[in-house]
Amino acid sequence: MGDLLRQVRQTIDKYDLIRAGEALVVGVSGGPDSLCLLHVLRRLAPEYDLSLHAAHLHHGLRGADADADAEFVRRVAAAWGLPLAVEALDVPALARDEGLAFEEAARRARYAFLARTAAAAGARTIAVAHNSDDQAETVLMHFLRGSGLAGLRGMLPRTPLSSYRLLSTGEGGGALDLIRPLLEVPRTEIEAYCQEQGLEPRFDRSNLDTTYFRNWLRLEVIPLLEQHNPQLRAVLGRTARVLAGDYDLLRDLLDEAWPRVVRQEGEEEIVFDLAAWRALPTGLQRSTLREAIHRLRRSLRNINFVHVEDALLVARDGTTGDRATLPRGLMLAVGYDRVTVAGEARLGPLPDWPLLLPEGEPVAVAVPGITPLPGSAWVLEAALLPRAGLPAGWEDNPDPWRAYLDAGAARPPLRLRTRRPGDRFQPLGMGGRAPKLADFLTNQKVPHAARDRLPLLVTAWGIAWVPGLRLDERARVVDSTAEILALRFLRP
């Protein structure tokens, strides 16, 4: 008994969970953990000058048993002289309306209720009764789901409730903190404390239902693993604390890198500078993408490693117009000089390319000079250079919107136009073969919506350059080339 009280006090002081003299809302289901927590905090209240407020949510499930739970908590609060807030919600209906699993809907509803109770009580802190066994289950659950460091560090002693999006209405936790004073206390010690103190908690039979993932882990998986390592729960808790320190280090690096790589940030869109982002180490590239998702959707739930890794590969190795689909209505798009994470509707169907108006008139190209693209912010810059004026490394030009042509082969008049039925060209490196342009664009995975608007550089003899993709074999610079036509699409 004394050991548990001392351990909770140590946890409170070590993590600075409670401010002296504050109002504190305590979530109470009526089970052993929450009843123990309320009893312990009531004993510690004079020491910390706390004003306690109990809160109980009826989930609209389990019928008479749930009604009895609420009545039990009412009797306890009255006997202990504590104010109590009780609210009933139809969580199964909420789960259907929000498109959530019941466990997730219950969690959101519970925290939203606690946030409302705290606001009414003038409290900034909410205490919940997660214990070290819950921590072990959480770490193992996140591991099996493929979580990164943020998930493998498990639950924290203190968490800003504002990090959760509680309901589809956007209701959040404001400036509230969620604290877990029992996080380093095993469930066996909690049950022993209840027995020693004469507490008679309620028992939730749904905790035996192994169709719920967490219950399955607790009742079937963990006991099996403990046959190989009886200290499994302690090991998982220790691992969580170690990884929490590693996460803090990575978070510091992320906070330092974020302003260097982010060009634009809004509620519906985050834009990275492509070159700066690609210069980051892989770990930070992954972290910035996860952070972007979190800032736009305020949660990483249901965002697993595969989602982030697919987006990472597109952002790192893709070319202009490439996209990756993310859950929760988000998409990543690679632009000419940027990587954008935004809602699919905001990005729209067109990539960030220099595009012409569909079925517009051909545009005469000024050589040398600047040619604006109608209906676009892009321009085409053209210059004539002597052979000696070619920049170093021009053969490995990394810019898909820049090209060097044999000026003698690319004879005027030069025009920009969109594709036409029957168009063919000889892609550089294909041995003079002349596939249909339509087939080439399909093979290059050009977004369908962009194919009718992609500008083509056309000479007297045909297509000399498909910008962003390939030169025509007949326009390439050869040993006998004396003059170079240097072309570049850019946005001034």
PELINWO-V678183 format. One record per residue. RES is the residue in one small letter. PHI is phi in radians with two decimals (* if undefined). BURIAL is b if it has 24 or more other ideal C-beta (glycine too) atoms within 12 Angstrom, else e. Layout:
res=RES phi=PHI burial=BURIAL
res=RES phi=PHI burial=BURIAL
This chain:
res=m phi=* burial=e
res=g phi=-1.11 burial=e
res=d phi=-1.11 burial=e
res=l phi=-1.16 burial=b
res=l phi=-1.06 burial=b
res=r phi=-1.14 burial=e
res=q phi=-1.15 burial=b
res=v phi=-1.15 burial=b
res=r phi=-1.07 burial=b
res=q phi=-1.10 burial=e
res=t phi=-1.11 burial=b
res=i phi=-1.05 burial=b
res=d phi=-1.30 burial=e
res=k phi=-1.10 burial=e
res=y phi=-1.81 burial=e
res=d phi=0.91 burial=e
res=l phi=-1.39 burial=b
res=i phi=-2.19 burial=b
res=r phi=-1.68 burial=e
res=a phi=-1.01 burial=e
res=g phi=1.47 burial=e
res=e phi=-1.58 burial=b
res=a phi=-1.46 burial=b
res=l phi=-2.34 burial=b
res=v phi=-1.55 burial=b
res=v phi=-2.08 burial=b
res=g phi=-1.30 burial=b
res=v phi=-2.27 burial=b
res=s phi=-1.53 burial=b
res=g phi=1.85 burial=b
res=g phi=-1.36 burial=b
res=p phi=-1.01 burial=b
res=d phi=-1.12 burial=b
res=s phi=-1.25 burial=b
res=l phi=-1.17 burial=b
res=c phi=-1.04 burial=b
res=l phi=-1.05 burial=b
res=l phi=-1.10 burial=b
res=h phi=-1.12 burial=b
res=v phi=-1.13 burial=b
res=l phi=-1.14 burial=b
res=r phi=-1.13 burial=b
res=r phi=-1.22 burial=b
res=l phi=-1.51 burial=b
res=a phi=-0.96 burial=b
res=p phi=-1.09 burial=e
res=e phi=-1.13 burial=e
res=y phi=-1.84 burial=b
res=d phi=0.97 burial=e
res=l phi=-1.63 burial=b
res=s phi=-1.92 burial=b
res=l phi=-1.57 burial=b
res=h phi=-2.32 burial=b
res=a phi=-1.45 burial=b
res=a phi=-2.50 burial=b
res=h phi=-2.32 burial=b
res=l phi=-1.91 burial=b
res=h phi=-1.53 burial=b
res=h phi=-1.46 burial=b
res=g phi=1.26 burial=e
res=l phi=-2.41 burial=b
res=r phi=1.24 burial=b
res=g phi=0.87 burial=e
res=a phi=-1.11 burial=e
res=d phi=-1.08 burial=e
res=a phi=-1.18 burial=b
res=d phi=-1.08 burial=e
res=a phi=-1.17 burial=e
res=d phi=-1.04 burial=b
res=a phi=-1.09 burial=b
res=e phi=-1.15 burial=e
res=f phi=-1.07 burial=b
res=v phi=-1.13 burial=b
res=r phi=-1.06 burial=b
res=r phi=-1.16 burial=e
res=v phi=-1.10 burial=b
res=a phi=-1.06 burial=b
res=a phi=-1.15 burial=e
res=a phi=-1.14 burial=e
res=w phi=-1.66 burial=b
res=g phi=1.20 burial=e
res=l phi=-1.97 burial=b
res=p phi=-1.15 burial=b
res=l phi=-2.38 burial=b
res=a phi=-1.93 burial=b
res=v phi=-2.17 burial=b
res=e phi=-2.42 burial=b
res=a phi=-1.98 burial=e
res=l phi=-2.29 burial=b
res=d phi=-1.59 burial=e
res=v phi=-1.14 burial=b
res=p phi=-0.99 burial=e
res=a phi=-1.18 burial=e
res=l phi=-1.07 burial=b
res=a phi=-1.06 burial=b
res=r phi=-1.14 burial=e
res=d phi=-1.14 burial=e
res=e phi=-1.57 burial=b
res=g phi=1.20 burial=e
res=l phi=-2.04 burial=b
res=a phi=-1.17 burial=e
res=f phi=-1.02 burial=b
res=e phi=-1.03 burial=b
res=e phi=-1.22 burial=b
res=a phi=-1.10 burial=b
res=a phi=-1.12 burial=b
res=r phi=-1.09 burial=b
res=r phi=-1.09 burial=b
res=a phi=-1.10 burial=b
res=r phi=-1.12 burial=b
res=y phi=-1.23 burial=b
res=a phi=-1.12 burial=b
res=f phi=-1.10 burial=b
res=l phi=-1.10 burial=b
res=a phi=-1.14 burial=b
res=r phi=-1.12 burial=b
res=t phi=-1.12 burial=b
res=a phi=-1.10 burial=b
res=a phi=-1.07 burial=b
res=a phi=-1.19 burial=e
res=a phi=-1.56 burial=b
res=g phi=1.23 burial=e
res=a phi=-1.74 burial=b
res=r phi=-1.92 burial=b
res=t phi=-2.31 burial=b
res=i phi=-2.16 burial=b
res=a phi=-1.79 burial=b
res=v phi=-2.18 burial=b
res=a phi=-1.82 burial=b
res=h phi=-1.08 burial=b
res=n phi=-2.00 burial=b
res=s phi=-1.21 burial=b
res=d phi=-1.18 burial=b
res=d phi=-1.05 burial=b
res=q phi=-1.10 burial=b
res=a phi=-1.06 burial=b
res=e phi=-1.10 burial=b
res=t phi=-1.13 burial=b
res=v phi=-1.09 burial=b
res=l phi=-1.13 burial=b
res=m phi=-1.08 burial=b
res=h phi=-1.16 burial=b
res=f phi=-1.09 burial=b
res=l phi=-1.17 burial=e
res=r phi=-1.56 burial=e
res=g phi=1.42 burial=e
res=s phi=-1.25 burial=b
res=g phi=-1.55 burial=b
res=l phi=-1.01 burial=b
res=a phi=-1.03 burial=b
res=g phi=-1.48 burial=b
res=l phi=-1.28 burial=b
res=r phi=-1.36 burial=b
res=g phi=1.24 burial=b
res=m phi=-1.49 burial=b
res=l phi=-1.76 burial=b
res=p phi=-1.00 burial=b
res=r phi=-2.33 burial=b
res=t phi=-2.35 burial=b
res=p phi=-1.14 burial=e
res=l phi=-1.18 burial=b
res=s phi=-1.17 burial=e
res=s phi=-1.30 burial=b
res=y phi=-1.82 burial=b
res=r phi=-1.66 burial=b
res=l phi=-1.43 burial=b
res=l phi=-2.42 burial=b
res=s phi=-1.15 burial=e
res=t phi=-1.25 burial=e
res=g phi=1.59 burial=e
res=e phi=-1.05 burial=b
res=g phi=-2.24 burial=b
res=g phi=-1.62 burial=b
res=g phi=1.01 burial=b
res=a phi=-1.68 burial=e
res=l phi=-1.70 burial=b
res=d phi=-1.98 burial=b
res=l phi=-1.80 burial=b
res=i phi=-2.04 burial=b
res=r phi=-2.29 burial=b
res=p phi=-1.12 burial=b
res=l phi=-1.68 burial=b
res=l phi=-1.10 burial=b
res=e phi=-1.87 burial=b
res=v phi=-1.92 burial=b
res=p phi=-1.20 burial=b
res=r phi=-1.10 burial=b
res=t phi=-1.07 burial=e
res=e phi=-1.23 burial=b
res=i phi=-1.14 burial=b
res=e phi=-1.13 burial=b
res=a phi=-1.13 burial=e
res=y phi=-1.08 burial=b
res=c phi=-1.03 burial=b
res=q phi=-1.17 burial=e
res=e phi=-1.13 burial=e
res=q phi=-1.56 burial=e
res=g phi=1.27 burial=e
res=l phi=-1.47 burial=b
res=e phi=-2.14 burial=e
res=p phi=-1.21 burial=b
res=r phi=-1.40 burial=b
res=f phi=-2.13 burial=e
res=d phi=-1.62 burial=b
res=r phi=-1.13 burial=e
res=s phi=-1.15 burial=b
res=n phi=-1.20 burial=b
res=l phi=-1.67 burial=e
res=d phi=-1.44 burial=e
res=t phi=-1.39 burial=e
res=t phi=-1.27 burial=e
res=y phi=-1.45 burial=e
res=f phi=-0.99 burial=e
res=r phi=-1.11 burial=b
res=n phi=-1.10 burial=e
res=w phi=-1.07 burial=e
res=l phi=-1.09 burial=b
res=r phi=-1.15 burial=b
res=l phi=-1.61 burial=e
res=e phi=-2.10 burial=e
res=v phi=-1.32 burial=b
res=i phi=-1.09 burial=b
res=p phi=-1.02 burial=e
res=l phi=-1.17 burial=e
res=l phi=-1.16 burial=e
res=e phi=-1.22 burial=e
res=q phi=-1.16 burial=e
res=h phi=-1.64 burial=e
res=n phi=-2.50 burial=e
res=p phi=-1.07 burial=e
res=q phi=-1.68 burial=e
res=l phi=-0.95 burial=b
res=r phi=-1.09 burial=b
res=a phi=-1.16 burial=e
res=v phi=-1.11 burial=e
res=l phi=-1.13 burial=b
res=g phi=-1.13 burial=b
res=r phi=-1.15 burial=e
res=t phi=-1.06 burial=b
res=a phi=-1.06 burial=b
res=r phi=-1.16 burial=b
res=v phi=-1.13 burial=e
res=l phi=-1.21 burial=b
res=a phi=-1.10 burial=b
res=g phi=-1.16 burial=e
res=d phi=-1.11 burial=e
res=y phi=-1.10 burial=b
res=d phi=-1.05 burial=e
res=l phi=-1.12 burial=e
res=l phi=-1.09 burial=b
res=r phi=-1.13 burial=b
res=d phi=-1.09 burial=e
res=l phi=-1.14 burial=b
res=l phi=-1.13 burial=b
res=d phi=-1.09 burial=e
res=e phi=-1.31 burial=e
res=a phi=-1.40 burial=b
res=w phi=-0.90 burial=b
res=p phi=-1.16 burial=e
res=r phi=-1.36 burial=e
res=v phi=-1.87 burial=b
res=v phi=-1.58 burial=b
res=r phi=-1.49 burial=e
res=q phi=-2.65 burial=e
res=e phi=-2.42 burial=e
res=g phi=-2.42 burial=e
res=e phi=-1.20 burial=e
res=e phi=-2.05 burial=e
res=e phi=-2.77 burial=b
res=i phi=-2.24 burial=b
res=v phi=-2.05 burial=b
res=f phi=-1.72 burial=b
res=d phi=-1.26 burial=b
res=l phi=-1.06 burial=b
res=a phi=-1.13 burial=e
res=a phi=-1.15 burial=e
res=w phi=-1.17 burial=b
res=r phi=-1.20 burial=b
res=a phi=-1.39 burial=e
res=l phi=-1.28 burial=b
res=p phi=-1.06 burial=e
res=t phi=-0.97 burial=e
res=g phi=-1.04 burial=e
res=l phi=-1.33 burial=b
res=q phi=-1.02 burial=b
res=r phi=-1.10 burial=b
res=s phi=-1.17 burial=b
res=t phi=-1.17 burial=b
res=l phi=-1.16 burial=b
res=r phi=-1.09 burial=b
res=e phi=-1.13 burial=b
res=a phi=-1.08 burial=b
res=i phi=-1.07 burial=b
res=h phi=-1.11 burial=b
res=r phi=-1.19 burial=b
res=l phi=-1.41 burial=b
res=r phi=-2.09 burial=b
res=r phi=1.02 burial=b
res=s phi=-2.94 burial=b
res=l phi=-1.96 burial=b
res=r phi=-1.11 burial=b
res=n phi=1.22 burial=e
res=i phi=-1.83 burial=b
res=n phi=-1.80 burial=b
res=f phi=-1.03 burial=b
res=v phi=-1.09 burial=e
res=h phi=-1.02 burial=b
res=v phi=-1.19 burial=b
res=e phi=-1.18 burial=b
res=d phi=-1.06 burial=b
res=a phi=-1.15 burial=b
res=l phi=-1.05 burial=b
res=l phi=-1.13 burial=e
res=v phi=-1.14 burial=b
res=a phi=-1.16 burial=b
res=r phi=-1.44 burial=b
res=d phi=-2.00 burial=e
res=g phi=-1.35 burial=b
res=t phi=-1.98 burial=b
res=t phi=-0.91 burial=b
res=g phi=1.75 burial=b
res=d phi=-1.21 burial=b
res=r phi=-2.41 burial=b
res=a phi=-2.34 burial=b
res=t phi=-1.58 burial=e
res=l phi=-2.00 burial=b
res=p phi=-1.14 burial=b
res=r phi=1.06 burial=b
res=g phi=1.32 burial=e
res=l phi=-1.75 burial=b
res=m phi=-2.56 burial=b
res=l phi=-1.86 burial=b
res=a phi=-2.30 burial=b
res=v phi=-1.61 burial=b
res=g phi=-1.88 burial=b
res=y phi=-1.01 burial=b
res=d phi=-2.38 burial=b
res=r phi=-2.64 burial=b
res=v phi=-2.17 burial=b
res=t phi=-2.03 burial=b
res=v phi=-1.99 burial=b
res=a phi=-2.80 burial=b
res=g phi=-1.15 burial=b
res=e phi=-1.00 burial=e
res=a phi=-1.13 burial=e
res=r phi=-1.24 burial=e
res=l phi=-1.18 burial=b
res=g phi=1.28 burial=e
res=p phi=-1.43 burial=e
res=l phi=-1.75 burial=b
res=p phi=-1.30 burial=b
res=d phi=-1.47 burial=b
res=w phi=-2.14 burial=b
res=p phi=-1.22 burial=b
res=l phi=-2.22 burial=b
res=l phi=-1.73 burial=b
res=l phi=-1.19 burial=e
res=p phi=-1.09 burial=e
res=e phi=1.02 burial=e
res=g phi=-1.40 burial=e
res=e phi=-1.24 burial=e
res=p phi=-0.99 burial=b
res=v phi=-1.89 burial=b
res=a phi=-1.20 burial=e
res=v phi=-1.69 burial=b
res=a phi=-1.40 burial=e
res=v phi=-2.27 burial=b
res=p phi=-1.34 burial=e
res=g phi=2.57 burial=e
res=i phi=-2.02 burial=e
res=t phi=-2.04 burial=b
res=p phi=-1.23 burial=b
res=l phi=-1.63 burial=b
res=p phi=-0.98 burial=b
res=g phi=1.28 burial=e
res=s phi=-2.46 burial=b
res=a phi=-1.47 burial=e
res=w phi=-1.45 burial=b
res=v phi=-2.33 burial=b
res=l phi=-1.91 burial=b
res=e phi=-1.74 burial=b
res=a phi=-2.17 burial=b
res=a phi=-2.52 burial=b
res=l phi=-1.84 burial=b
res=l phi=-2.21 burial=b
res=p phi=-1.24 burial=e
res=r phi=-0.92 burial=e
res=a phi=-1.21 burial=e
res=g phi=-1.49 burial=e
res=l phi=-1.11 burial=e
res=p phi=-1.23 burial=e
res=a phi=-1.07 burial=e
res=g phi=1.30 burial=e
res=w phi=-1.08 burial=e
res=e phi=-1.14 burial=e
res=d phi=-1.82 burial=e
res=n phi=-0.85 burial=e
res=p phi=-1.47 burial=e
res=d phi=-1.57 burial=b
res=p phi=-1.19 burial=b
res=w phi=-1.79 burial=b
res=r phi=-2.19 burial=b
res=a phi=-2.59 burial=b
res=y phi=-2.11 burial=b
res=l phi=-2.05 burial=b
res=d phi=-1.27 burial=b
res=a phi=-1.10 burial=b
res=g phi=-1.24 burial=e
res=a phi=-1.40 burial=b
res=a phi=-1.49 burial=b
res=r phi=-1.35 burial=e
res=p phi=-1.22 burial=e
res=p phi=-1.36 burial=e
res=l phi=-1.77 burial=b
res=r phi=-2.43 burial=b
res=l phi=-1.87 burial=b
res=r phi=-2.57 burial=b
res=t phi=-1.57 burial=b
res=r phi=-1.21 burial=b
res=r phi=-2.30 burial=e
res=p phi=-0.97 burial=e
res=g phi=1.50 burial=e
res=d phi=-1.00 burial=b
res=r phi=-2.35 burial=b
res=f phi=-2.73 burial=b
res=q phi=-1.86 burial=b
res=p phi=-1.04 burial=b
res=l phi=-0.99 burial=b
res=g phi=1.61 burial=e
res=m phi=-1.88 burial=e
res=g phi=1.13 burial=e
res=g phi=1.49 burial=e
res=r phi=-1.17 burial=e
res=a phi=-2.17 burial=e
res=p phi=-1.24 burial=b
res=k phi=-1.14 burial=e
res=l phi=-1.03 burial=b
res=a phi=-1.04 burial=e
res=d phi=-1.17 burial=e
res=f phi=-1.09 burial=b
res=l phi=-1.12 burial=b
res=t phi=-1.13 burial=e
res=n phi=-1.12 burial=e
res=q phi=-1.48 burial=b
res=k phi=1.01 burial=e
res=v phi=-1.21 burial=b
res=p phi=-0.91 burial=b
res=h phi=-0.96 burial=e
res=a phi=-1.17 burial=e
res=a phi=-1.61 burial=b
res=r phi=-1.13 burial=b
res=d phi=-1.44 burial=b
res=r phi=-2.15 burial=b
res=l phi=-1.19 burial=b
res=p phi=-1.27 burial=b
res=l phi=-1.97 burial=b
res=l phi=-1.50 burial=b
res=v phi=-2.04 burial=b
res=t phi=-1.83 burial=b
res=a phi=-1.10 burial=e
res=w phi=-1.76 burial=e
res=g phi=2.48 burial=b
res=i phi=-1.30 burial=b
res=a phi=-1.71 burial=b
res=w phi=-2.70 burial=b
res=v phi=-1.76 burial=b
res=p phi=-0.95 burial=b
res=g phi=1.49 burial=b
res=l phi=-2.25 burial=b
res=r phi=-2.81 burial=b
res=l phi=-1.37 burial=b
res=d phi=-1.42 burial=b
res=e phi=-0.93 burial=b
res=r phi=-1.31 burial=b
res=a phi=-1.78 burial=b
res=r phi=-1.23 burial=b
res=v phi=-1.35 burial=b
res=v phi=-2.09 burial=e
res=d phi=-1.04 burial=e
res=s phi=-1.50 burial=e
res=t phi=-1.13 burial=b
res=a phi=-1.78 burial=e
res=e phi=-2.25 burial=b
res=i phi=-1.92 burial=b
res=l phi=-1.73 burial=b
res=a phi=-1.71 burial=b
res=l phi=-2.13 burial=b
res=r phi=-2.65 burial=b
res=f phi=-1.52 burial=b
res=l phi=-2.69 burial=e
res=r phi=-1.94 burial=e
res=p phi=-1.04 burial=e
